[in-house]
């Protein structure tokens, strides 16, 4: 009897890349769109180009999943750090005093 393998981000590269795109959606970066834009920087376009080049490298699914996890951690940490009204004491100590 042959077991049918389950499709997961660990064994299917296309699922792993979808995980990466799902994380980017949290920041307003969507597959096939150039925005958001800041000055001359098109963050979505940059992400698309980077992902395309990484896909061409034919990374194993597990490595793509690691990229997704790293991205997830960075986005979550940035959200926590910049959450309005939630300034922890270490952040306060590292901020420069405002000029009055």
N, CA, C and O atoms as CSV, one atom per row, in Angstrom:
chain,resi,resn,atom,element,x,y,z
A,1,UNK,N,N,0.844,-1.176,0.000
A,1,UNK,CA,C,0.000,0.000,0.000
A,1,UNK,C,C,0.889,1.239,0.000
A,1,UNK,O,O,1.856,1.320,0.757
A,2,UNK,N,N,0.560,2.180,-0.835
A,2,UNK,CA,C,1.364,3.399,-0.948
A,2,UNK,C,C,0.687,4.537,-0.211
A,2,UNK,O,O,-0.505,4.788,-0.393
A,3,UNK,N,N,1.448,5.218,0.616
A,3,UNK,CA,C,0.897,6.372,1.335
A,3,UNK,C,C,0.947,7.601,0.456
A,3,UNK,O,O,1.930,7.830,-0.249
A,4,UNK,N,N,-0.088,8.378,0.495
A,4,UNK,CA,C,-0.112,9.639,-0.246
A,4,UNK,C,C,0.430,10.729,0.675
A,4,UNK,O,O,-0.112,10.962,1.756
A,5,UNK,N,N,1.501,11.396,0.243
A,5,UNK,CA,C,2.112,12.442,1.058
A,5,UNK,C,C,1.226,13.669,1.148
A,5,UNK,O,O,0.586,14.052,0.169
A,6,UNK,N,N,1.186,14.279,2.304
A,6,UNK,CA,C,0.399,15.501,2.448
A,6,UNK,C,C,1.179,16.677,1.873
A,6,UNK,O,O,2.407,16.730,1.937
A,7,UNK,N,N,0.435,17.608,1.315
A,7,UNK,CA,C,1.059,18.783,0.721
A,7,UNK,C,C,1.200,19.853,1.801
A,7,UNK,O,O,0.208,20.343,2.339
A,8,UNK,N,N,2.426,20.199,2.102
A,8,UNK,CA,C,2.697,21.211,3.121
A,8,UNK,C,C,3.750,22.171,2.602
A,8,UNK,O,O,4.377,21.923,1.571
A,9,UNK,N,N,3.945,23.284,3.330
A,9,UNK,CA,C,4.981,24.237,2.932
A,9,UNK,C,C,6.364,23.615,3.024
A,9,UNK,O,O,7.302,24.110,2.398
A,10,UNK,N,N,6.509,22.552,3.783
A,10,UNK,CA,C,7.808,21.902,3.931
A,10,UNK,C,C,8.170,21.033,2.729
A,10,UNK,O,O,9.350,20.754,2.514
A,11,UNK,N,N,7.168,20.591,1.927
A,11,UNK,CA,C,7.513,19.727,0.802
A,11,UNK,C,C,7.003,20.229,-0.549
A,11,UNK,O,O,7.236,19.577,-1.567
A,12,UNK,N,N,6.329,21.348,-0.582
A,12,UNK,CA,C,5.817,21.908,-1.835
A,12,UNK,C,C,6.267,23.365,-1.957
A,12,UNK,O,O,5.747,24.224,-1.244
A,13,UNK,N,N,7.222,23.664,-2.843
A,13,UNK,CA,C,7.716,25.041,-2.957
A,13,UNK,C,C,6.617,26.064,-3.256
A,13,UNK,O,O,6.662,27.175,-2.727
A,14,UNK,N,N,5.635,25.718,-4.089
A,14,UNK,CA,C,4.592,26.706,-4.413
A,14,UNK,C,C,3.774,27.085,-3.186
A,14,UNK,O,O,3.331,28.228,-3.064
A,15,UNK,N,N,3.569,26.132,-2.273
A,15,UNK,CA,C,2.861,26.452,-1.032
A,15,UNK,C,C,3.718,27.347,-0.138
A,15,UNK,O,O,3.215,28.258,0.520
A,16,UNK,N,N,4.993,27.075,-0.128
A,16,UNK,CA,C,5.902,27.893,0.679
A,16,UNK,C,C,5.948,29.324,0.163
A,16,UNK,O,O,5.965,30.265,0.957
A,17,UNK,N,N,5.968,29.505,-1.172
A,17,UNK,CA,C,5.975,30.865,-1.724
A,17,UNK,C,C,4.654,31.570,-1.441
A,17,UNK,O,O,4.641,32.785,-1.244
A,18,UNK,N,N,3.551,30.841,-1.417
A,18,UNK,CA,C,2.266,31.445,-1.058
A,18,UNK,C,C,2.292,31.936,0.385
A,18,UNK,O,O,1.698,32.965,0.707
A,19,UNK,N,N,2.985,31.192,1.259
A,19,UNK,CA,C,3.125,31.634,2.651
A,19,UNK,C,C,3.877,32.966,2.698
A,19,UNK,O,O,3.513,33.864,3.457
A,20,UNK,N,N,4.919,33.086,1.889
A,20,UNK,CA,C,5.682,34.334,1.841
A,20,UNK,C,C,4.775,35.476,1.391
A,20,UNK,O,O,4.765,36.539,2.011
A,21,UNK,N,N,4.008,35.263,0.311
A,21,UNK,CA,C,3.101,36.314,-0.174
A,21,UNK,C,C,2.029,36.654,0.855
A,21,UNK,O,O,1.654,37.818,0.995
A,22,UNK,N,N,1.533,35.651,1.575
A,22,UNK,CA,C,0.527,35.917,2.607
A,22,UNK,C,C,1.088,36.808,3.705
A,22,UNK,O,O,0.388,37.680,4.219
A,23,UNK,N,N,2.336,36.594,4.060
A,23,UNK,CA,C,2.955,37.462,5.067
A,23,UNK,C,C,3.115,38.881,4.530
A,23,UNK,O,O,2.887,39.851,5.253
A,24,UNK,N,N,3.501,39.002,3.275
A,24,UNK,CA,C,3.682,40.335,2.686
A,24,UNK,C,C,2.361,41.102,2.596
A,24,UNK,O,O,2.357,42.331,2.656
A,25,UNK,N,N,1.245,40.388,2.453
A,25,UNK,CA,C,-0.069,41.047,2.392
A,25,UNK,C,C,-0.315,41.876,3.641
A,25,UNK,O,O,-0.966,42.920,3.581
A,26,UNK,N,N,0.204,41.415,4.774
A,26,UNK,CA,C,0.026,42.145,6.037
A,26,UNK,C,C,0.622,43.550,5.971
A,26,UNK,O,O,0.234,44.431,6.738
A,27,UNK,N,N,1.563,43.756,5.054
A,27,UNK,CA,C,2.235,45.050,4.939
A,27,UNK,C,C,1.710,45.872,3.765
A,27,UNK,O,O,2.198,46.971,3.503
A,28,UNK,N,N,0.706,45.333,3.055
A,28,UNK,CA,C,0.163,46.049,1.900
A,28,UNK,C,C,0.868,45.719,0.600
A,28,UNK,O,O,0.649,46.388,-0.410
A,29,UNK,N,N,1.713,44.696,0.609
A,29,UNK,CA,C,2.413,44.262,-0.603
A,29,UNK,C,C,1.675,43.047,-1.144
A,29,UNK,O,O,1.570,42.021,-0.472
A,30,UNK,N,N,1.158,43.174,-2.379
A,30,UNK,CA,C,0.377,42.112,-2.987
A,30,UNK,C,C,1.036,41.642,-4.269
A,30,UNK,O,O,1.656,42.426,-4.987
A,31,UNK,N,N,0.897,40.366,-4.547
A,31,UNK,CA,C,1.440,39.749,-5.748
A,31,UNK,C,C,0.875,40.457,-6.976
A,31,UNK,O,O,-0.340,40.591,-7.115
A,32,UNK,N,N,1.772,40.916,-7.877
A,32,UNK,CA,C,1.342,41.554,-9.111
A,32,UNK,C,C,1.078,43.044,-9.014
A,32,UNK,O,O,0.651,43.654,-9.994
A,33,UNK,N,N,1.321,43.646,-7.860
A,33,UNK,CA,C,1.111,45.093,-7.686
A,33,UNK,C,C,2.429,45.761,-7.313
A,33,UNK,O,O,3.264,45.160,-6.638
A,34,UNK,N,N,2.614,46.999,-7.750
A,34,UNK,CA,C,3.884,47.679,-7.488
A,34,UNK,C,C,3.908,48.408,-6.153
A,34,UNK,O,O,4.986,48.740,-5.662
A,35,UNK,N,N,2.759,48.665,-5.556
A,35,UNK,CA,C,2.703,49.446,-4.324
A,35,UNK,C,C,2.895,48.575,-3.108
A,35,UNK,O,O,2.949,47.352,-3.237
A,36,UNK,N,N,2.998,49.157,-1.938
A,36,UNK,CA,C,3.012,50.588,-1.653
A,36,UNK,C,C,4.285,51.271,-2.156
A,36,UNK,O,O,5.323,50.646,-2.379
A,37,UNK,N,N,4.148,52.566,-2.319
A,37,UNK,CA,C,5.243,53.370,-2.865
A,37,UNK,C,C,5.643,54.417,-1.834
A,37,UNK,O,O,4.794,55.044,-1.200
A,38,UNK,N,N,6.956,54.594,-1.678
A,38,UNK,CA,C,7.492,55.630,-0.799
A,38,UNK,C,C,8.604,56.325,-1.579
A,38,UNK,O,O,9.625,55.721,-1.904
A,39,UNK,N,N,8.384,57.610,-1.872
A,39,UNK,CA,C,9.309,58.359,-2.729
A,39,UNK,C,C,9.417,57.626,-4.062
A,39,UNK,O,O,8.409,57.460,-4.749
A,40,UNK,N,N,10.604,57.187,-4.441
A,40,UNK,CA,C,10.783,56.448,-5.692
A,40,UNK,C,C,10.849,54.938,-5.477
A,40,UNK,O,O,11.131,54.192,-6.415
A,41,UNK,N,N,10.595,54.487,-4.263
A,41,UNK,CA,C,10.706,53.065,-3.952
A,41,UNK,C,C,9.343,52.403,-4.091
A,41,UNK,O,O,8.380,52.797,-3.432
A,42,UNK,N,N,9.270,51.409,-4.940
A,42,UNK,CA,C,8.047,50.620,-5.126
A,42,UNK,C,C,8.261,49.284,-4.400
A,42,UNK,O,O,8.837,48.342,-4.945
A,43,UNK,N,N,7.783,49.236,-3.166
A,43,UNK,CA,C,8.051,48.090,-2.306
A,43,UNK,C,C,7.487,46.797,-2.873
A,43,UNK,O,O,8.136,45.755,-2.785
A,44,UNK,N,N,6.304,46.842,-3.449
A,44,UNK,CA,C,5.712,45.639,-4.035
A,44,UNK,C,C,6.497,45.134,-5.225
A,44,UNK,O,O,6.692,43.930,-5.391
A,45,UNK,N,N,6.947,46.064,-6.052
A,45,UNK,CA,C,7.753,45.695,-7.225
A,45,UNK,C,C,9.080,45.082,-6.788
A,45,UNK,O,O,9.535,44.089,-7.357
A,46,UNK,N,N,9.691,45.681,-5.776
A,46,UNK,CA,C,10.951,45.134,-5.248
A,46,UNK,C,C,10.746,43.721,-4.718
A,46,UNK,O,O,11.565,42.836,-4.965
A,47,UNK,N,N,9.646,43.507,-3.986
A,47,UNK,CA,C,9.354,42.183,-3.442
A,47,UNK,C,C,9.137,41.179,-4.567
A,47,UNK,O,O,9.640,40.057,-4.506
A,48,UNK,N,N,8.396,41.575,-5.584
A,48,UNK,CA,C,8.136,40.673,-6.716
A,48,UNK,C,C,9.428,40.267,-7.417
A,48,UNK,O,O,9.623,39.097,-7.745
A,49,UNK,N,N,10.301,41.235,-7.642
A,49,UNK,CA,C,11.575,40.945,-8.306
A,49,UNK,C,C,12.426,40.005,-7.457
A,49,UNK,O,O,13.022,39.064,-7.980
A,50,UNK,N,N,12.484,40.255,-6.160
A,50,UNK,CA,C,13.281,39.412,-5.270
A,50,UNK,C,C,12.730,37.995,-5.231
A,50,UNK,O,O,13.490,37.029,-5.297
A,51,UNK,N,N,11.417,37.866,-5.126
A,51,UNK,CA,C,10.804,36.539,-5.073
A,51,UNK,C,C,11.010,35.807,-6.388
A,51,UNK,O,O,11.294,34.609,-6.392
A,52,UNK,N,N,10.870,36.510,-7.502
A,52,UNK,CA,C,11.078,35.877,-8.806
A,52,UNK,C,C,12.499,35.318,-8.912
A,52,UNK,O,O,12.697,34.193,-9.371
A,53,UNK,N,N,13.479,36.106,-8.487
A,53,UNK,CA,C,14.868,35.649,-8.557
A,53,UNK,C,C,15.124,34.490,-7.598
A,53,UNK,O,O,15.884,33.575,-7.916
A,54,UNK,N,N,14.494,34.526,-6.430
A,54,UNK,CA,C,14.642,33.415,-5.490
A,54,UNK,C,C,13.972,32.146,-6.027
A,54,UNK,O,O,14.487,31.044,-5.840
A,55,UNK,N,N,12.828,32.303,-6.691
A,55,UNK,CA,C,12.158,31.146,-7.278
A,55,UNK,C,C,13.020,30.523,-8.383
A,55,UNK,O,O,13.069,29.301,-8.521
A,56,UNK,N,N,13.690,31.355,-9.156
A,56,UNK,CA,C,14.569,30.854,-10.215
A,56,UNK,C,C,15.757,30.082,-9.639
A,56,UNK,O,O,16.349,29.248,-10.323
A,57,UNK,N,N,16.099,30.359,-8.392
A,57,UNK,CA,C,17.193,29.638,-7.738
A,57,UNK,C,C,16.781,28.219,-7.345
A,57,UNK,O,O,17.621,27.418,-6.935
A,58,UNK,N,N,15.494,27.911,-7.470
A,58,UNK,CA,C,14.970,26.558,-7.195
A,58,UNK,C,C,15.358,26.075,-5.800
A,58,UNK,O,O,15.870,24.969,-5.628
A,59,UNK,N,N,15.105,26.921,-4.819
A,59,UNK,CA,C,15.391,26.544,-3.438
A,59,UNK,C,C,14.464,25.413,-3.003
A,59,UNK,O,O,13.329,25.333,-3.472
A,60,UNK,N,N,14.927,24.551,-2.126
A,60,UNK,CA,C,14.049,23.510,-1.582
A,60,UNK,C,C,12.911,24.163,-0.794
A,60,UNK,O,O,13.069,25.253,-0.243
A,61,UNK,N,N,11.782,23.492,-0.749
A,61,UNK,CA,C,10.602,24.033,-0.069
A,61,UNK,C,C,10.891,24.402,1.387
A,61,UNK,O,O,10.401,25.418,1.881
A,62,UNK,N,N,11.680,23.583,2.066
A,62,UNK,CA,C,11.995,23.869,3.468
A,62,UNK,C,C,12.747,25.188,3.613
A,62,UNK,O,O,12.531,25.921,4.579
A,63,UNK,N,N,13.624,25.494,2.664
A,63,UNK,CA,C,14.364,26.759,2.720
A,63,UNK,C,C,13.445,27.943,2.423
A,63,UNK,O,O,13.589,29.008,3.024
A,64,UNK,N,N,12.509,27.762,1.508
A,64,UNK,CA,C,11.536,28.818,1.221
A,64,UNK,C,C,10.679,29.061,2.460
A,64,UNK,O,O,10.379,30.205,2.801
A,65,UNK,N,N,10.290,27.982,3.126
A,65,UNK,CA,C,9.509,28.123,4.361
A,65,UNK,C,C,10.310,28.887,5.409
A,65,UNK,O,O,9.737,29.679,6.158
A,66,UNK,N,N,11.622,28.668,5.477
A,66,UNK,CA,C,12.463,29.412,6.419
A,66,UNK,C,C,12.483,30.900,6.078
A,66,UNK,O,O,12.482,31.743,6.975
A,67,UNK,N,N,12.499,31.223,4.795
A,67,UNK,CA,C,12.423,32.628,4.374
A,67,UNK,C,C,11.099,33.218,4.855
A,67,UNK,O,O,11.058,34.338,5.363
A,68,UNK,N,N,10.030,32.466,4.693
A,68,UNK,CA,C,8.718,32.927,5.154
A,68,UNK,C,C,8.673,33.150,6.654
A,68,UNK,O,O,8.103,34.134,7.126
A,69,UNK,N,N,9.275,32.236,7.405
A,69,UNK,CA,C,9.295,32.386,8.861
A,69,UNK,C,C,10.117,33.589,9.291
A,69,UNK,O,O,9.748,34.300,10.225
A,70,UNK,N,N,11.230,33.815,8.610
A,70,UNK,CA,C,12.056,34.987,8.905
A,70,UNK,C,C,11.283,36.264,8.603
A,70,UNK,O,O,11.309,37.212,9.388
A,71,UNK,N,N,10.604,36.287,7.475
A,71,UNK,CA,C,9.789,37.437,7.100
A,71,UNK,C,C,8.673,37.661,8.117
A,71,UNK,O,O,8.408,38.792,8.525
A,72,UNK,N,N,8.030,36.579,8.516
A,72,UNK,CA,C,6.960,36.657,9.503
A,72,UNK,C,C,7.471,37.254,10.818
A,72,UNK,O,O,6.818,38.112,11.412
A,73,UNK,N,N,8.627,36.800,11.258
A,73,UNK,CA,C,9.203,37.300,12.509
A,73,UNK,C,C,9.538,38.783,12.401
A,73,UNK,O,O,9.264,39.553,13.322
A,74,UNK,N,N,10.133,39.187,11.272
A,74,UNK,CA,C,10.508,40.598,11.100
A,74,UNK,C,C,9.278,41.502,11.063
A,74,UNK,O,O,9.266,42.569,11.678
A,75,UNK,N,N,8.251,41.073,10.343
A,75,UNK,CA,C,7.031,41.879,10.250
A,75,UNK,C,C,6.362,41.979,11.616
A,75,UNK,O,O,5.933,43.058,12.026
A,76,UNK,N,N,6.273,40.853,12.319
A,76,UNK,CA,C,5.634,40.865,13.636
A,76,UNK,C,C,6.414,41.739,14.622
A,76,UNK,O,O,5.823,42.495,15.393
A,77,UNK,N,N,7.726,41.632,14.590
A,77,UNK,CA,C,8.544,42.460,15.491
A,77,UNK,C,C,8.361,43.943,15.175
A,77,UNK,O,O,8.272,44.765,16.086
A,78,UNK,N,N,8.306,44.290,13.879
A,78,UNK,CA,C,8.092,45.692,13.497
A,78,UNK,C,C,6.717,46.173,13.944
A,78,UNK,O,O,6.572,47.303,14.409
A,79,UNK,N,N,5.715,45.321,13.805
A,79,UNK,CA,C,4.371,45.698,14.257
A,79,UNK,C,C,4.353,45.947,15.755
A,79,UNK,O,O,3.738,46.905,16.223
A,80,UNK,N,N,5.025,45.085,16.507
A,80,UNK,CA,C,5.073,45.257,17.958
A,80,UNK,C,C,5.844,46.520,18.327
A,80,UNK,O,O,5.429,47.267,19.213
A,81,UNK,N,N,6.951,46.756,17.657
A,81,UNK,CA,C,7.812,47.891,17.965
A,81,UNK,C,C,7.103,49.218,17.679
A,81,UNK,O,O,7.209,50.163,18.461
A,82,UNK,N,N,6.391,49.285,16.573
A,82,UNK,CA,C,5.774,50.538,16.157
A,82,UNK,C,C,4.313,50.664,16.535
A,82,UNK,O,O,3.646,51.607,16.110
A,83,UNK,N,N,3.798,49.725,17.332
A,83,UNK,CA,C,2.396,49.788,17.742
A,83,UNK,C,C,2.168,51.078,18.535
A,83,UNK,O,O,2.822,51.306,19.552
A,84,UNK,N,N,1.247,51.914,18.073
A,84,UNK,CA,C,1.002,53.195,18.762
A,84,UNK,C,C,0.573,52.985,20.215
A,84,UNK,O,O,-0.235,52.109,20.523
A,85,UNK,N,N,1.124,53.794,21.079
A,85,UNK,CA,C,0.737,53.776,22.484
A,85,UNK,C,C,1.302,52.613,23.273
A,85,UNK,O,O,0.971,52.456,24.448
A,86,UNK,N,N,2.135,51.800,22.671
A,86,UNK,CA,C,2.702,50.651,23.357
A,86,UNK,C,C,4.223,50.771,23.342
A,86,UNK,O,O,4.915,49.971,22.712
A,87,UNK,N,N,4.723,51.766,24.032
A,87,UNK,CA,C,6.164,52.006,24.035
A,87,UNK,C,C,6.755,51.408,25.301
A,87,UNK,O,O,6.474,51.854,26.413
A,88,UNK,N,N,7.573,50.398,25.106
A,88,UNK,CA,C,8.205,49.745,26.250
A,88,UNK,C,C,9.351,50.601,26.773
A,88,UNK,O,O,9.829,51.496,26.076
A,89,UNK,N,N,9.785,50.335,27.975
A,89,UNK,CA,C,10.864,51.134,28.556
A,89,UNK,C,C,12.159,51.045,27.759
A,89,UNK,O,O,12.833,52.068,27.644
A,90,UNK,N,N,12.571,49.886,27.188
A,90,UNK,CA,C,13.806,49.884,26.388
A,90,UNK,C,C,13.691,50.785,25.162
A,90,UNK,O,O,14.673,51.416,24.769
A,91,UNK,N,N,12.526,50.855,24.561
A,91,UNK,CA,C,12.357,51.731,23.402
A,91,UNK,C,C,12.466,53.193,23.833
A,91,UNK,O,O,13.088,54.007,23.151
A,92,UNK,N,N,11.869,53.506,24.947
A,92,UNK,CA,C,11.933,54.890,25.428
A,92,UNK,C,C,13.377,55.310,25.684
A,92,UNK,O,O,13.767,56.434,25.370
A,93,UNK,N,N,14.168,54.400,26.255
A,93,UNK,CA,C,15.562,54.711,26.571
A,93,UNK,C,C,16.394,54.918,25.313
A,93,UNK,O,O,17.353,55.691,25.325
A,94,UNK,N,N,16.037,54.236,24.225
A,94,UNK,CA,C,16.818,54.331,22.986
A,94,UNK,C,C,16.402,55.513,22.111
A,94,UNK,O,O,17.115,55.856,21.168
A,95,UNK,N,N,15.276,56.132,22.404
A,95,UNK,CA,C,14.817,57.245,21.570
A,95,UNK,C,C,15.560,58.524,21.944
A,95,UNK,O,O,15.902,58.757,23.103
A,96,UNK,N,N,15.791,59.328,20.939
A,96,UNK,CA,C,16.435,60.617,21.172
A,96,UNK,C,C,15.412,61.568,21.794
A,96,UNK,O,O,14.232,61.521,21.445
A,97,UNK,N,N,15.854,62.427,22.708
A,97,UNK,CA,C,14.921,63.391,23.290
A,97,UNK,C,C,14.448,64.368,22.226
A,97,UNK,O,O,15.211,64.787,21.356
A,98,UNK,N,N,13.179,64.717,22.317
A,98,UNK,CA,C,12.633,65.661,21.325
A,98,UNK,C,C,13.088,67.094,21.651
A,98,UNK,O,O,13.242,67.467,22.814
A,99,UNK,N,N,13.295,67.869,20.599
A,99,UNK,CA,C,13.706,69.262,20.782
A,99,UNK,C,C,12.450,70.085,20.973
A,99,UNK,O,O,11.495,69.963,20.206
A,100,UNK,N,N,12.450,70.921,21.993
A,100,UNK,CA,C,11.279,71.767,22.256
A,100,UNK,C,C,11.578,73.193,21.976
A,100,UNK,O,O,10.711,74.050,22.141
